[in-house]
Amino acid sequence: MYSVEKTKGLNFSRQFDYPLFIGVLLLSVIGLFVLSSATKVMPGNVSGHHIMLVQGAGFLIGIVAALVLCFFDYKNFKSLGLILYIFSIILLVAVLFFGVKKQDSRSWFNLPGMGSFQPAEIGKITMILFVCIFVERIKEETKNKKANIIKFVIYSMIPIVLVLKQPDMGTAMVFMFILFVIVFVGGLPYKYIGGMILAAIPVFLGVWFFVLDKYQKLRFLAFLYPDKYQQDAAFNVQRAMIAIGSGQLDGKGLYRGIQTQNMGVPVKESDFIFSVIGEELGFIGCVVVIALIVFILLRCIYIAKNSRDLYGSYLVIGITGMMAFHFIENIGMNIGVLPVTGIPLPFVSQGGSSMVTNYIAIGIVLSVSMRRKRAIFNAME
Amino acid sequence: MINILKNRFTILLIVFITVFSVMAYQIFNLQIANGQYYDTQSQHKLLSNREVVAPRGKITDRNGIPIAENGLSFIVQITKTKIKNADFNAMLLRLANIFEKNKVSYGTTLRKYLSVNPVSFGPLIKNTDSGIKTWIKQSVLASKDAQDLHTAQDMFDYFKNKRFLIDPSYSDADAYKIMLIRYDLSMGGYSSINPVIVATDVNSATVAEIEEMHDDFPGVSTDAEPVRSYADGADIGNVLGYVGAINPDEYSKLKNSGYNLNDSIGKDGIEKEAEKYLKGTDGVKTIEVDTSGRQTDEVNQHPPIPGDDVQLTIDMNMQKIAMDSLKRNIDIIKNRQGPTDVPGNLGDANAGAVVAMDVNTGEILAMASYPSYDPTLFLSPPTDKDAQKSIAALYSAGSGSPTFNRAIAGRYAPGSTFKPIVGIAGLEDGIITPDYIVDDTGVMTVDGMKFYCMEYKDGKGAHGPINFSKALAVSDNIYFHTVGLMDGIDRIDKWANLFGLGKLTGVDLPGEYKGILASPAFKKTINPYRWGRADTAQASIGQLYNAFTPIELANYMSTLANGGKMFTPHLIKNVTKPDGTLVKSEDETFNQIPLKKSTQDATKQGMVAVTNSEDGTAVSVFKDFPFTVAGKTGTAETGDTTHSNNGVFVCYAPADNPKIAVAVVIERGVFGYFAAPVAKDIMSEYFKLNGSSAVGETASPNDITFTQ
């Protein structure tokens, strides 16, 4: 075990990152209203009321988890990282055998009475916590550079391979994007980045021919050629775009969207929840939500940049990358500029466990933020 | 070092801002630049899932002649729209008036519970407290409202003022019309995307009227659905059964098996028996509708899977003959009036049943029960007053329910048709030989009770010494009393049981009854006295408690004819998918019973004599018939002297190479041989004797093309 140097002399009320936390709270509250509208009318015997109960519980548990985590010194993750990483790898292996199948992929555990839980959600965070240790070592230690690089690559690949096994392309892409952001910010020279992109081409071809099934390929093709594949895959996007467009400047009003309240957009409570924002809250609502998202992301970049150490910096940037990918991909597919991958909108889409993990991620960022370099210390350095 | 990091953070920041700006631009594009266009799209592109009713499987006879098919009928349905409550009520009143003008049935659910002018409970409630309470519980939304509701007027006011907010200016009659439709909508859970059907079997005039003025009827749309239609239903009513609207009990049992509140379901006969094959799977089509519920486009369709077709073993030509002949012969018997003309005929023959079976397969070729009904009547809407009157008439007829299938549920004393069983029991178990002689002196006494030879009783003189074959031919009672007593009741019952008497045959029709076999065990259940020899003597001539269904008698004849192969009589030949793939094939398995050839031959000899020897009891009917028929008449006392005796006739033919077995029962049919012409008519059709008007001609069986 490595000994960890703790940050001392913490003043919670002064050093707490109010802007980030309030930004996230605002987004969550808007999200709860939007979700309550999205779940007002549900197909079959799905209970919108139950969904809201779970969501509300996730919200409260998430806040508590975030507050607890920000007291917890993130540097402890340097020693805890391995255990957490192994734990989530075990879950990712277990889900391949004991998970429930939804839409052809085995990504979920059913928790009796509590809905379902996706181990990859936790996996993203534990992978960030663990691999950032090696990125920091690569940057700071002169010896063992090669060994650390190899460890970084191997530990990064294991969860991605397991997620691809499910198979869940969308989540695998989140993992890859997170790693890319970390190594990018870690200062990987541009020639290597170019090399990675070149190397991605054969990987993509391999995935296309050997991993993706017909259904997943169709979704991708529907994105590229909406007219040809509309009947099958781009239909949802078409519906979402109609709903968003019809919102116009000020929207139809909460609970009053024609498409939302008549089940015009499939999975409006999860993948296509942005269509509800667009239809019912209009352009103004969309801009407010996007502004909040950009604010949260920029604030995270600021925290990463000013982290006391490189580990904290990489942690935060990894989490930033994770959230950014979710936000961009989800909104992008709703408005028809990105392919449909089944990625939810953080803090808004239905899912209690997803809400809790997102708040855990925010808690880690808050923990780094509270211990970051302050302007006054900067001057002293 | 710090510089590089700084750069990369800045780059990331610039990338994020750029990406979100592009997205904001695209959102601007959708909502501001093209918002108007998408708004219009949204108004016209509401998704709606509509159920597509699967056409019910066809039913044909053994030669493919259609019996039940599907036609098209129109329905009117309503989807929820954004319309003021007052306007909605006004529109529904206009719609109701169109329905009434065109005599379209609507609001059938509420009518059962509530009537107007004067306001009172409908026929389903019958003013019992529990009935009212159940209904209130089912239909009143809030339980606190339900507490104050007791009378029909309370309910009427609740619906008018509280539930549907019908303006007080409407008269009670008009408010009731609105209520009728709104009740259906409310109970059917209508919404903007779930239309509720408010009228089925709508005529085209109504459809035209509604479609013409569709702007005045937001949310109201029409559609076509398949409906059942029957060809020659009246000839086969009891076998075919009919379909009707699913009732609440059936629905609660079947709602998880793909049934909806508006579905039809088989209520009786084959329609009920083969429901799982005939039903099919309803489809769903996703359509786009505008905000007034009108279809603007079809998105996709999970087409319905039509029900499987059922082919019956029935030959429709024979079936018609069976029905006609049964009816005609009952009329003939009625008119052979008077105690002087035909002693014992009170002219009250009124009902009967006949079953004809293929003895080599167990297939039922014809099954008729009289009186019967035309199942088409049950397909008529409740507003078809004539049809409703006819249905009511069916039930009020003195001869009992016409929907009662006597062929499988009527239990009749077999009379002398039971005698072969007594003989078989004696022959098989070595009690007698075919040559065993009984001296019939006209009368015998058993346990102090006197038993007579019928002819002796009629003053014609006793038969004297008589053997088995002759005893069957003349249906001598003394012979079978004697042999029966020698056999003992246990042995008789054992053999009756082997031939399926007093047991369910397992025919593929709902509602089969089990016959009753006279036995000490049965007597115990209804009579405190012990079984005695006099009981055995009575049971031996098919009297006492013995009572069997016509199908049991037909199956008994079939088993006797084919040398002991006990089939399960059946009506379903096969079930196929519409594309011809076999779903269920015919069940031709049988149970072999231990019947000796010598016994079969001895019995046959006696039964052939019934229709051929000079003194045979049915020779008058069959004397010119070109095929040798083995038959047995039965005249069964019902113990009720105010009515004539029942006439029973069973037979199989040709005697040496049996193909067909027939059992006929005519209630109050006086004599067994009065029932025999029905069997003869059916066999004439079977052997194709009518086509060449060949009755009486000596056509050799080899010239005949058999239908099987």
Interface residues (C-beta under 8 A of the other chain):
Chain A: V41 V181 F184 V185 G186 G187 Q231 F235 R239 M241 I242 A243 I244 G245 S246 G247 Q248 L249 I258 Q259 Q261 N262 M263 G264 G278 E279 G282 F283 C286 V287 I290 I293 V294 L297 L298 I301 A304 K305 S313 I317 T320 A324 I328 I331 G332 I335 G336 V337
Chain B: I4 L5 K6 R8 F9 I11 L12 L13 F16 I17 V19 F20 V22 M23 A24 Q26 I27 F28 L30 Q31 I32 N34 G35 Q36 Y37 Y38 D39 Q41 S42 Q43 K45 L46 L47 S191 S192 I193 T291 V299 N300
